[in-house]
Amino acid sequence: MMVGKFSKVLRLFVLFMGVSGGVSALSWAAPLESSTARDFPELRLSLREAMEASVDQNPTVRLFNERIVQAQDVADTQLGALLPNLSGRVSGARRRFFTSQFGGSPTVTGPRDFYEARAFLTQNVFSLSLIQQWRAAKAGVDVAGLDAEVTKRDTMATTGLVYLETLRAKAAVDARTADVALNKELLRLATERKSAGMATSLDVTRAKVQLENARQRLLVAANDRDRAKLNLIRAMGLSFDVRLVLTDEMKLVNVSEQSIGEALQVAQENRTELKVQKNRERLASLTLSSVTNERIPSIQALGDVGLIGNQIPDALTTDNVQVLMTVPIFDGGQREGRISESRSRVRQEAINTQDVQYQVGLEVRDALITMDSAKQQVAVAEEGLKLSLTELELSRERFAVGVATNIEVTDAQTRVAQARDNLIEGLFTFSASRLSLARAQGRLEDL
């Protein structure tokens, strides 16, 4: 089950240093990783692989799979009530027999040996209640299977979101690494200008402070990235002794336009929760029918055959065949109470169905709105990054020729860092909204 092509990391950040005049391109430094982590085996995972791995190892999914087995066992038990039931009995006894007439003197005969071996067969010929109970149990198997599917999809969606959060954390490390490289360059420029007598010690000190602040933010970002990777490994149920490498990226991709009506129609056709709820309604209806049909007479056939005698070699064959009709008359109101309870359950499931439909509609609408907003956020963030880089380049040129202090450069640096963060958040929001829409429409495999 699937999900592929979804998440994407910071390809757009590569353009952040392509401005006129000067700052050609800052290479992204390698993420900070401990020497211990580098000793671990490398595990490269796409979003699709991460989501599939989470389904295989997740304990909640495994628990729901066991519930499918349990529901199937219940159905088999109910089926057994409709099939022939065969049993046997063998006995041996020594008995004394009372043979006197009432009012006369008592007489006891015996003891005598008595042996018997019998086989009993019982068959429910007709019981509408048992038939409905079996059908209800089969519906329970369907419900358990769909519940497991819902859990799998929820697990995949959650893992996908954790994957995207890890990509966002990695993008933040890349952005902070670029900030450090940029601050080193500006410190070099301030130091050269001071040596030439065109800047003061305050300018150099200010540049050093900015560099240390950037390094501090890089350390925080690296810690957040490493923690995000641990969370992703935990979501997949893998060993922590791996060096995780994410192969997908956050990026803006073309998404086919859907109206709200079209999106809701797709969700109605594919959303597993709706299928589950319809089966729950059916299960409640069948349970009500099985209880109600207890009022209908049932027919049962019974038979037994065996050997009986006071000596095993002399045993004689005897048999007995019966057809019984059971007619329910009065059980103290217990049946009516269970019927009322089952009717209430049917009404509850109808209410739950309506609630699920509302929830699906809310999720689809929210995902569409968020995706549309995220597209605009990314466009604005890209333009903001381009403008902030231009501003930084101009402020550097002004500082280089001595018409401005490096306060102007520092302010421009801050705006570049903010613009990078805005782009990261925009790409994350877009990617997460695509995942949310696919989950809301029951189409994770189509990503």
DRENDO-1510 file (C-alpha; in Angstrom, 1 decimal, always signed):
<recs>
REC; n; res; u; v; w
REC; 1; MET; +0.0; +0.0; +0.0 .
REC; 2; MET; +2.0; +2.6; -0.9 .
REC; 3; VAL; +2.5; +6.2; -1.2 .
REC; 4; GLY; +5.4; +7.3; -3.2 .
REC; 5; LYS; +6.4; +10.5; -4.9 .
REC; 6; PHE; +5.3; +12.7; -2.2 .
REC; 7; SER; +7.7; +14.4; +0.0 .
REC; 8; LYS; +10.6; +16.5; -1.1 .
REC; 9; VAL; +13.4; +18.4; +0.5 .
REC; 10; LEU; +14.9; +21.7; -0.2 .
REC; 11; ARG; +15.7; +21.7; -3.9 .
REC; 12; LEU; +14.6; +25.3; -4.1 .
REC; 13; PHE; +17.2; +26.4; -1.6 .
REC; 14; VAL; +19.9; +25.8; -4.1 .
REC; 15; LEU; +18.8; +29.0; -5.8 .
REC; 16; PHE; +19.2; +31.1; -2.7 .
REC; 17; MET; +22.6; +32.5; -3.6 .
REC; 18; GLY; +22.1; +33.2; -7.3 .
REC; 19; VAL; +21.8; +37.0; -7.1 .
REC; 20; SER; +23.4; +39.6; -9.3 .
REC; 21; GLY; +26.9; +40.9; -8.6 .
REC; 22; GLY; +28.4; +38.6; -6.4 .
REC; 23; VAL; +27.4; +35.9; -4.0 .
REC; 24; SER; +27.4; +33.1; -6.6 .
REC; 25; ALA; +26.3; +30.1; -4.5 .
REC; 26; LEU; +26.8; +28.9; -1.0 .
REC; 27; SER; +27.3; +25.1; -0.9 .
REC; 28; TRP; +25.3; +23.3; +1.8 .
REC; 29; ALA; +27.7; +21.9; +4.4 .
REC; 30; ALA; +27.2; +18.3; +5.4 .
REC; 31; PRO; +24.8; +17.8; +8.3 .
REC; 32; LEU; +26.4; +17.5; +11.7 .
REC; 33; GLU; +26.6; +13.9; +12.7 .
REC; 34; SER; +28.4; +12.3; +15.6 .
REC; 35; SER; +31.3; +9.8; +14.8 .
REC; 36; THR; +29.2; +7.1; +16.6 .
REC; 37; ALA; +26.3; +7.7; +14.1 .
REC; 38; ARG; +28.7; +7.4; +11.2 .
REC; 39; ASP; +29.7; +3.9; +12.4 .
REC; 40; PHE; +26.1; +2.7; +12.1 .
REC; 41; PRO; +25.0; +1.0; +8.9 .
REC; 42; GLU; +23.3; +3.3; +6.4 .
REC; 43; LEU; +19.6; +3.0; +5.7 .
REC; 44; ARG; +18.3; +4.9; +2.8 .
REC; 45; LEU; +14.5; +5.4; +2.8 .
REC; 46; SER; +12.0; +7.1; +0.5 .
REC; 47; LEU; +8.7; +8.3; +1.9 .
REC; 48; ARG; +6.9; +5.2; +0.4 .
REC; 49; GLU; +9.4; +2.8; +2.0 .
REC; 50; ALA; +9.1; +4.5; +5.4 .
REC; 51; MET; +5.3; +4.3; +5.3 .
REC; 52; GLU; +5.3; +0.7; +4.3 .
REC; 53; ALA; +7.9; -0.2; +7.0 .
REC; 54; SER; +5.7; +1.4; +9.6 .
REC; 55; VAL; +2.8; -0.9; +8.6 .
REC; 56; ASP; +4.9; -4.0; +8.8 .
REC; 57; GLN; +6.3; -3.3; +12.3 .
REC; 58; ASN; +3.6; -1.2; +14.1 .
REC; 59; PRO; +2.2; -2.9; +17.2 .
REC; 60; THR; -1.2; -1.3; +16.7 .
REC; 61; VAL; -1.6; -2.7; +13.2 .
REC; 62; ARG; -0.5; -6.1; +14.4 .
REC; 63; LEU; -3.1; -5.9; +17.2 .
REC; 64; PHE; -5.9; -5.1; +14.7 .
REC; 65; ASN; -4.7; -8.0; +12.5 .
REC; 66; GLU; -5.2; -10.3; +15.6 .
REC; 67; ARG; -8.7; -8.9; +15.9 .
REC; 68; ILE; -9.5; -10.1; +12.4 .
REC; 69; VAL; -8.4; -13.6; +13.5 .
REC; 70; GLN; -10.6; -13.3; +16.6 .
REC; 71; ALA; -13.6; -12.2; +14.6 .
REC; 72; GLN; -13.2; -15.1; +12.2 .
REC; 73; ASP; -13.1; -17.5; +15.1 .
REC; 74; VAL; -16.4; -16.0; +16.3 .
REC; 75; ALA; -17.9; -16.5; +12.9 .
REC; 76; ASP; -16.7; -20.1; +12.9 .
REC; 77; THR; -18.2; -20.7; +16.3 .
REC; 78; GLN; -21.6; -19.3; +15.1 .
REC; 79; LEU; -21.4; -21.5; +12.0 .
REC; 80; GLY; -20.8; -24.6; +14.2 .
REC; 81; ALA; -24.2; -24.0; +15.8 .
REC; 82; LEU; -25.8; -24.6; +12.4 .
REC; 83; LEU; -23.8; -27.8; +11.6 .
REC; 84; PRO; -24.5; -31.3; +13.0 .
REC; 85; ASN; -23.2; -31.9; +16.5 .
REC; 86; LEU; -22.0; -35.5; +17.2 .
REC; 87; SER; -21.1; -36.9; +20.6 .
REC; 88; GLY; -20.6; -40.3; +22.2 .
REC; 89; ARG; -20.9; -41.9; +25.6 .
REC; 90; VAL; -19.7; -45.2; +27.0 .
REC; 91; SER; -20.6; -46.4; +30.4 .
REC; 92; GLY; -20.4; -49.5; +32.6 .
REC; 93; ALA; -22.2; -50.0; +35.9 .
REC; 94; ARG; -23.2; -52.6; +38.5 .
REC; 95; ARG; -26.7; -52.0; +39.7 .
REC; 96; ARG; -29.2; -53.4; +42.2 .
REC; 97; PHE; -32.9; -53.2; +41.1 .
REC; 98; PHE; -35.9; -52.6; +43.3 .
REC; 99; THR; -38.7; -54.9; +42.2 .
REC; 100; SER; -41.3; -54.8; +45.0 .
REC; 101; GLN; -44.8; -53.5; +44.5 .
REC; 102; PHE; -45.9; -50.5; +46.5 .
REC; 103; GLY; -47.6; -51.7; +49.7 .
REC; 104; GLY; -45.8; -55.0; +49.6 .
REC; 105; SER; -42.5; -56.2; +51.1 .
REC; 106; PRO; -39.5; -54.8; +49.4 .
REC; 107; THR; -37.5; -57.0; +47.1 .
REC; 108; VAL; -34.0; -56.2; +45.7 .
REC; 109; THR; -32.6; -58.0; +42.8 .
REC; 110; GLY; -29.0; -57.9; +41.8 .
REC; 111; PRO; -26.4; -56.8; +41.5 .
REC; 112; ARG; -26.2; -57.0; +37.8 .
REC; 113; ASP; -23.6; -55.6; +35.3 .
REC; 114; PHE; -24.9; -53.1; +32.9 .
REC; 115; TYR; -23.0; -51.8; +29.8 .
REC; 116; GLU; -24.0; -49.1; +27.3 .
REC; 117; ALA; -22.3; -47.3; +24.4 .
REC; 118; ARG; -24.2; -44.6; +22.5 .
REC; 119; ALA; -23.7; -42.0; +19.8 .
REC; 120; PHE; -25.8; -38.8; +19.8 .
REC; 121; LEU; -26.5; -36.6; +16.8 .
REC; 122; THR; -28.1; -33.1; +17.1 .
REC; 123; GLN; -29.0; -31.0; +14.1 .
REC; 124; ASN; -30.7; -27.6; +14.0 .
REC; 125; VAL; -33.1; -28.0; +11.1 .
REC; 126; PHE; -34.4; -24.4; +11.2 .
REC; 127; SER; -33.5; -21.5; +13.4 .
REC; 128; LEU; -33.7; -18.1; +11.8 .
REC; 129; SER; -32.1; -16.5; +14.9 .
REC; 130; LEU; -29.0; -18.7; +14.6 .
REC; 131; ILE; -28.7; -18.0; +10.9 .
REC; 132; GLN; -28.8; -14.2; +11.6 .
REC; 133; GLN; -26.2; -14.6; +14.3 .
REC; 134; TRP; -23.9; -16.3; +11.8 .
REC; 135; ARG; -24.4; -13.6; +9.3 .
REC; 136; ALA; -23.8; -11.0; +12.0 .
REC; 137; ALA; -20.5; -12.8; +12.9 .
REC; 138; LYS; -19.4; -12.7; +9.2 .
REC; 139; ALA; -20.2; -9.0; +9.1 .
REC; 140; GLY; -18.0; -8.6; +12.2 .
REC; 141; VAL; -15.1; -10.2; +10.2 .
REC; 142; ASP; -15.6; -7.5; +7.5 .
REC; 143; VAL; -15.6; -4.8; +10.2 .
REC; 144; ALA; -12.5; -6.1; +11.8 .
REC; 145; GLY; -10.7; -6.2; +8.4 .
REC; 146; LEU; -11.7; -2.7; +7.5 .
REC; 147; ASP; -10.7; -1.4; +11.0 .
REC; 148; ALA; -7.3; -2.9; +10.4 .
REC; 149; GLU; -7.1; -1.2; +7.0 .
REC; 150; VAL; -8.0; +2.2; +8.7 .
REC; 151; THR; -5.3; +1.6; +11.3 .
REC; 152; LYS; -2.8; +0.9; +8.5 .
REC; 153; ARG; -3.7; +4.0; +6.6 .
REC; 154; ASP; -3.6; +6.1; +9.8 .
REC; 155; THR; -0.2; +4.7; +10.6 .
REC; 156; MET; +1.1; +5.3; +7.1 .
REC; 157; ALA; -0.2; +8.9; +7.2 .
REC; 158; THR; +1.4; +9.5; +10.6 .
REC; 159; THR; +4.7; +8.1; +9.5 .
REC; 160; GLY; +4.6; +10.2; +6.4 .
REC; 161; LEU; +4.1; +13.3; +8.4 .
REC; 162; VAL; +7.0; +12.4; +10.7 .
REC; 163; TYR; +9.1; +11.8; +7.5 .
REC; 164; LEU; +8.2; +15.3; +6.3 .
REC; 165; GLU; +9.0; +16.8; +9.7 .
REC; 166; THR; +12.4; +15.1; +9.5 .
REC; 167; LEU; +12.9; +16.7; +6.1 .
REC; 168; ARG; +11.9; +20.0; +7.5 .
REC; 169; ALA; +14.4; +19.6; +10.3 .
REC; 170; LYS; +17.1; +18.7; +7.8 .
REC; 171; ALA; +16.2; +21.7; +5.7 .
REC; 172; ALA; +16.6; +23.9; +8.8 .
REC; 173; VAL; +20.1; +22.4; +9.3 .
REC; 174; ASP; +21.0; +23.2; +5.7 .
REC; 175; ALA; +19.7; +26.8; +6.1 .
REC; 176; ARG; +21.6; +27.3; +9.4 .
REC; 177; THR; +24.7; +25.9; +7.8 .
REC; 178; ALA; +24.3; +28.5; +5.0 .
REC; 179; ASP; +23.9; +31.2; +7.6 .
REC; 180; VAL; +27.1; +30.2; +9.3 .
REC; 181; ALA; +29.0; +30.2; +5.9 .
REC; 182; LEU; +27.5; +33.6; +5.1 .
REC; 183; ASN; +28.5; +35.0; +8.5 .
REC; 184; LYS; +32.1; +33.7; +8.1 .
REC; 185; GLU; +32.3; +35.6; +4.8 .
REC; 186; LEU; +31.0; +38.8; +6.4 .
REC; 187; LEU; +33.4; +38.4; +9.3 .
REC; 188; ARG; +36.2; +38.1; +6.8 .
REC; 189; LEU; +35.0; +41.2; +5.0 .
REC; 190; ALA; +34.8; +43.2; +8.3 .
REC; 191; THR; +38.3; +42.0; +9.3 .
REC; 192; GLU; +39.8; +43.0; +6.0 .
REC; 193; ARG; +38.1; +46.4; +6.2 .
REC; 194; LYS; +39.4; +47.0; +9.7 .
REC; 195; SER; +42.9; +46.1; +8.5 .
REC; 196; ALA; +42.5; +48.7; +5.8 .
REC; 197; GLY; +41.3; +51.3; +8.3 .
REC; 198; MET; +37.8; +51.4; +6.8 .
REC; 199; ALA; +36.0; +49.7; +9.7 .
REC; 200; THR; +36.2; +49.6; +13.5 .
REC; 201; SER; +36.7; +46.9; +16.1 .
REC; 202; LEU; +33.0; +47.2; +16.8 .
REC; 203; ASP; +32.2; +46.1; +13.3 .
REC; 204; VAL; +34.4; +43.1; +13.7 .
REC; 205; THR; +33.0; +42.2; +17.1 .
REC; 206; ARG; +29.5; +42.6; +15.8 .
REC; 207; ALA; +30.3; +40.2; +12.9 .
REC; 208; LYS; +31.8; +37.7; +15.4 .
REC; 209; VAL; +28.6; +37.9; +17.6 .
REC; 210; GLN; +26.5; +37.2; +14.5 .
REC; 211; LEU; +28.7; +34.2; +13.6 .
REC; 212; GLU; +28.4; +32.7; +17.1 .
REC; 213; ASN; +24.7; +33.2; +17.1 .
REC; 214; ALA; +24.5; +31.4; +13.7 .
REC; 215; ARG; +26.6; +28.6; +15.1 .
REC; 216; GLN; +24.3; +28.3; +18.1 .
REC; 217; ARG; +21.2; +28.1; +15.9 .
REC; 218; LEU; +22.9; +25.5; +13.8 .
REC; 219; LEU; +23.6; +23.3; +16.9 .
REC; 220; VAL; +19.9; +23.6; +17.9 .
REC; 221; ALA; +18.8; +22.7; +14.4 .
REC; 222; ALA; +21.1; +19.7; +14.2 .
REC; 223; ASN; +19.7; +18.5; +17.5 .
REC; 224; ASP; +16.1; +18.9; +16.3 .
REC; 225; ARG; +17.0; +17.0; +13.1 .
REC; 226; ASP; +18.6; +14.1; +15.0 .
REC; 227; ARG; +15.5; +13.9; +17.3 .
REC; 228; ALA; +13.2; +13.9; +14.3 .
REC; 229; LYS; +15.1; +11.0; +12.9 .
REC; 230; LEU; +14.7; +9.1; +16.1 .
REC; 231; ASN; +11.0; +9.7; +16.0 .
REC; 232; LEU; +10.9; +8.5; +12.5 .
REC; 233; ILE; +12.8; +5.3; +13.3 .
REC; 234; ARG; +10.4; +4.8; +16.3 .
REC; 235; ALA; +7.4; +5.3; +14.0 .
REC; 236; MET; +8.7; +2.6; +11.6 .
REC; 237; GLY; +9.6; +0.2; +14.5 .
REC; 238; LEU; +13.2; -0.2; +13.3 .
REC; 239; SER; +16.4; -0.5; +15.2 .
REC; 240; PHE; +17.9; +2.8; +16.4 .
REC; 241; ASP; +21.4; +1.5; +15.4 .
REC; 242; VAL; +21.1; +2.8; +11.8 .
REC; 243; ARG; +22.2; +5.9; +10.1 .
REC; 244; LEU; +19.0; +7.1; +8.4 .
REC; 245; VAL; +19.2; +8.9; +5.0 .
REC; 246; LEU; +16.0; +10.3; +3.6 .
REC; 247; THR; +16.0; +10.1; -0.2 .
REC; 248; ASP; +12.8; +12.2; -1.0 .
REC; 249; GLU; +12.5; +15.9; -1.0 .
REC; 250; MET; +10.1; +18.7; -0.2 .
REC; 251; LYS; +9.3; +20.6; -3.3 .
REC; 252; LEU; +6.4; +22.3; -5.1 .
REC; 253; VAL; +4.8; +20.0; -7.7 .
REC; 254; ASN; +1.8; +20.3; -10.0 .
REC; 255; VAL; -1.4; +19.0; -8.4 .
REC; 256; SER; -4.5; +18.5; -10.5 .
REC; 257; GLU; -7.2; +21.0; -9.7 .
REC; 258; GLN; -10.3; +19.6; -7.9 .
REC; 259; SER; -13.5; +21.3; -6.9 .
REC; 260; ILE; -14.8; +20.6; -3.5 .
REC; 261; GLY; -17.6; +18.6; -5.0 .
REC; 262; GLU; -15.2; +16.4; -7.0 .
REC; 263; ALA; -12.8; +15.9; -4.0 .
REC; 264; LEU; -15.8; +14.9; -1.8 .
REC; 265; GLN; -17.0; +12.4; -4.4 .
REC; 266; VAL; -13.6; +10.7; -4.5 .
REC; 267; ALA; -13.6; +10.6; -0.7 .
REC; 268; GLN; -17.1; +9.0; -0.6 .
REC; 269; GLU; -15.9; +6.3; -3.0 .
REC; 270; ASN; -12.6; +5.5; -1.4 .
REC; 271; ARG; -12.5; +6.5; +2.3 .
REC; 272; THR; -12.2; +3.3; +4.3 .
REC; 273; GLU; -13.8; +4.8; +7.4 .
REC; 274; LEU; -17.1; +5.2; +5.5 .
REC; 275; LYS; -17.0; +1.6; +4.4 .
REC; 276; VAL; -16.3; +0.5; +8.0 .
REC; 277; GLN; -19.2; +2.5; +9.3 .
REC; 278; LYS; -21.6; +1.1; +6.7 .
REC; 279; ASN; -20.5; -2.4; +7.8 .
REC; 280; ARG; -21.0; -1.4; +11.4 .
REC; 281; GLU; -24.6; -0.4; +10.6 .
REC; 282; ARG; -25.1; -3.7; +8.8 .
REC; 283; LEU; -23.7; -5.6; +11.8 .
REC; 284; ALA; -26.0; -3.8; +14.2 .
REC; 285; SER; -29.0; -4.5; +11.9 .
REC; 286; LEU; -28.2; -8.2; +11.7 .
REC; 287; THR; -27.7; -8.4; +15.5 .
REC; 288; LEU; -31.1; -6.9; +15.9 .
REC; 289; SER; -32.6; -9.3; +13.4 .
REC; 290; SER; -31.1; -12.3; +15.2 .
REC; 291; VAL; -32.6; -11.2; +18.6 .
REC; 292; THR; -36.0; -10.4; +17.0 .
REC; 293; ASN; -36.1; -13.8; +15.3 .
REC; 294; GLU; -35.8; -15.6; +18.6 .
REC; 295; ARG; -39.6; -15.2; +18.7 .
REC; 296; ILE; -39.9; -17.5; +15.7 .
REC; 297; PRO; -40.2; -21.3; +16.5 .
REC; 298; SER; -37.1; -23.4; +15.8 .
REC; 299; ILE; -36.9; -27.0; +14.7 .
REC; 300; GLN; -34.3; -29.4; +15.9 .
REC; 301; ALA; -33.6; -33.1; +15.0 .
REC; 302; LEU; -32.1; -35.4; +17.5 .
REC; 303; GLY; -31.1; -39.0; +17.2 .
REC; 304; ASP; -29.0; -41.6; +19.0 .
REC; 305; VAL; -28.0; -45.2; +18.5 .
REC; 306; GLY; -26.1; -47.5; +20.8 .
REC; 307; LEU; -25.5; -50.9; +22.3 .
REC; 308; ILE; -26.9; -51.9; +25.6 .
REC; 309; GLY; -26.7; -55.1; +27.7 .
REC; 310; ASN; -25.6; -56.8; +30.8 .
REC; 311; GLN; -22.8; -58.6; +28.9 .
REC; 312; ILE; -20.7; -56.8; +26.2 .
REC; 313; PRO; -20.9; -59.7; +23.8 .
REC; 314; ASP; -24.7; -59.9; +24.2 .
REC; 315; ALA; -25.4; -56.2; +23.8 .
REC; 316; LEU; -28.3; -55.2; +21.7 .
REC; 317; THR; -28.7; -52.3; +19.3 .
REC; 318; THR; -31.2; -49.6; +20.2 .
REC; 319; ASP; -31.9; -46.3; +18.6 .
REC; 320; ASN; -34.1; -43.2; +19.1 .
REC; 321; VAL; -35.0; -40.5; +16.6 .
REC; 322; GLN; -36.9; -37.2; +17.5 .
REC; 323; VAL; -37.9; -34.0; +15.9 .
REC; 324; LEU; -38.5; -31.1; +18.4 .
REC; 325; MET; -40.1; -27.8; +17.8 .
REC; 326; THR; -39.3; -25.1; +20.3 .
REC; 327; VAL; -41.9; -22.3; +20.7 .
REC; 328; PRO; -40.8; -19.3; +22.7 .
REC; 329; ILE; -43.6; -18.1; +24.9 .
REC; 330; PHE; -42.3; -15.9; +27.8 .
REC; 331; ASP; -38.8; -15.4; +29.2 .
REC; 332; GLY; -39.6; -12.7; +31.7 .
REC; 333; GLY; -39.0; -9.8; +29.3 .
REC; 334; GLN; -35.3; -10.6; +28.7 .
REC; 335; ARG; -35.8; -10.9; +24.9 .
REC; 336; GLU; -37.7; -7.6; +24.7 .
REC; 337; GLY; -34.9; -5.9; +26.6 .
REC; 338; ARG; -32.2; -7.2; +24.2 .
REC; 339; ILE; -34.3; -6.2; +21.2 .
REC; 340; SER; -34.6; -2.6; +22.6 .
REC; 341; GLU; -30.9; -2.6; +23.3 .
REC; 342; SER; -30.1; -3.7; +19.7 .
REC; 343; ARG; -32.4; -1.1; +18.2 .
REC; 344; SER; -30.6; +1.6; +20.2 .
REC; 345; ARG; -27.3; +0.2; +18.8 .
REC; 346; VAL; -28.7; +0.6; +15.2 .
REC; 347; ARG; -29.6; +4.2; +15.9 .
REC; 348; GLN; -26.2; +4.9; +17.4 .
REC; 349; GLU; -24.5; +3.5; +14.3 .
REC; 350; ALA; -26.6; +5.7; +12.1 .
REC; 351; ILE; -25.5; +8.7; +14.1 .
REC; 352; ASN; -21.9; +7.6; +13.9 .
REC; 353; THR; -22.2; +7.3; +10.1 .
REC; 354; GLN; -23.4; +10.9; +9.8 .
REC; 355; ASP; -20.6; +12.0; +12.1 .
REC; 356; VAL; -18.0; +10.2; +10.0 .
REC; 357; GLN; -19.4; +11.8; +6.8 .
REC; 358; TYR; -19.1; +15.2; +8.4 .
REC; 359; GLN; -15.5; +14.5; +9.5 .
REC; 360; VAL; -14.5; +13.3; +6.1 .
REC; 361; GLY; -16.0; +16.4; +4.5 .
REC; 362; LEU; -14.1; +18.6; +7.0 .
REC; 363; GLU; -10.8; +16.9; +6.4 .
REC; 364; VAL; -11.1; +17.2; +2.6 .
REC; 365; ARG; -12.1; +20.9; +2.7 .
REC; 366; ASP; -9.3; +21.7; +5.2 .
REC; 367; ALA; -6.7; +19.9; +3.0 .
REC; 368; LEU; -7.8; +21.7; -0.1 .
REC; 369; ILE; -7.7; +25.1; +1.6 .
REC; 370; THR; -4.3; +24.4; +3.2 .
REC; 371; MET; -2.8; +23.3; -0.1 .
REC; 372; ASP; -4.0; +26.3; -2.0 .
REC; 373; SER; -2.7; +28.6; +0.8 .
REC; 374; ALA; +0.6; +26.7; +0.8 .
REC; 375; LYS; +1.1; +27.2; -2.9 .
REC; 376; GLN; +0.8; +30.9; -2.4 .
REC; 377; GLN; +3.1; +30.8; +0.7 .
REC; 378; VAL; +5.8; +29.1; -1.4 .
REC; 379; ALA; +5.5; +31.6; -4.2 .
REC; 380; VAL; +5.7; +34.5; -1.7 .
REC; 381; ALA; +8.6; +32.9; +0.2 .
REC; 382; GLU; +10.6; +32.4; -3.0 .
REC; 383; GLU; +10.2; +36.0; -4.0 .
REC; 384; GLY; +11.0; +37.1; -0.5 .
REC; 385; LEU; +14.2; +35.1; -0.5 .
REC; 386; LYS; +15.2; +36.5; -3.8 .
REC; 387; LEU; +14.6; +40.1; -2.6 .
REC; 388; SER; +16.3; +39.5; +0.8 .
REC; 389; LEU; +19.4; +38.1; -1.0 .
REC; 390; THR; +19.5; +41.2; -3.2 .
REC; 391; GLU; +19.2; +43.4; -0.2 .
REC; 392; LEU; +22.0; +41.6; +1.5 .
REC; 393; GLU; +24.2; +41.9; -1.6 .
REC; 394; LEU; +23.5; +45.7; -1.8 .
REC; 395; SER; +24.2; +46.2; +1.9 .
REC; 396; ARG; +27.5; +44.3; +1.6 .
REC; 397; GLU; +28.5; +46.6; -1.3 .
REC; 398; ARG; +27.6; +49.7; +0.7 .
REC; 399; PHE; +29.6; +48.4; +3.7 .
REC; 400; ALA; +32.6; +47.5; +1.4 .
REC; 401; VAL; +32.8; +51.1; +0.0 .
REC; 402; GLY; +32.3; +52.6; +3.5 .
REC; 403; VAL; +28.9; +54.3; +3.1 .
REC; 404; ALA; +27.2; +52.1; +5.7 .
REC; 405; THR; +28.1; +50.2; +8.9 .
REC; 406; ASN; +27.7; +46.4; +9.2 .
REC; 407; ILE; +24.5; +47.0; +11.2 .
REC; 408; GLU; +22.8; +47.3; +7.8 .
REC; 409; VAL; +24.4; +44.0; +6.7 .
REC; 410; THR; +23.4; +42.3; +10.0 .
REC; 411; ASP; +19.8; +43.3; +9.5 .
REC; 412; ALA; +19.9; +42.0; +5.9 .
REC; 413; GLN; +21.3; +38.7; +7.2 .
REC; 414; THR; +18.5; +38.4; +9.6 .
REC; 415; ARG; +15.9; +38.9; +6.8 .
REC; 416; VAL; +17.7; +36.3; +4.6 .
REC; 417; ALA; +17.5; +33.7; +7.5 .
REC; 418; GLN; +13.8; +34.5; +8.0 .
REC; 419; ALA; +13.1; +34.2; +4.2 .
REC; 420; ARG; +14.8; +30.8; +4.2 .
REC; 421; ASP; +12.6; +29.7; +7.1 .
REC; 422; ASN; +9.5; +30.9; +5.4 .
REC; 423; LEU; +10.4; +28.9; +2.3 .
REC; 424; ILE; +11.0; +25.8; +4.4 .
REC; 425; GLU; +7.6; +26.2; +6.2 .
REC; 426; GLY; +5.8; +26.8; +2.9 .
REC; 427; LEU; +7.2; +23.7; +1.3 .
REC; 428; PHE; +6.5; +21.7; +4.4 .
REC; 429; THR; +2.9; +22.9; +4.6 .
REC; 430; PHE; +2.4; +22.1; +0.9 .
REC; 431; SER; +3.8; +18.6; +1.2 .
REC; 432; ALA; +1.8; +17.9; +4.4 .
REC; 433; SER; -1.4; +19.2; +2.8 .
REC; 434; ARG; -0.9; +16.8; -0.1 .
REC; 435; LEU; -0.5; +14.0; +2.4 .
REC; 436; SER; -3.6; +15.1; +4.3 .
REC; 437; LEU; -5.7; +15.3; +1.1 .
REC; 438; ALA; -4.6; +11.9; +0.0 .
REC; 439; ARG; -5.5; +10.5; +3.4 .
REC; 440; ALA; -8.8; +12.4; +3.5 .
REC; 441; GLN; -9.8; +10.9; +0.1 .
REC; 442; GLY; -8.5; +7.4; +0.9 .
REC; 443; ARG; -6.0; +7.6; -1.9 .
REC; 444; LEU; -2.6; +7.4; -0.2 .
REC; 445; GLU; -1.5; +4.9; -2.8 .
REC; 446; ASP; -2.0; +7.5; -5.6 .
REC; 447; LEU; +0.5; +10.0; -4.2 .
</recs>
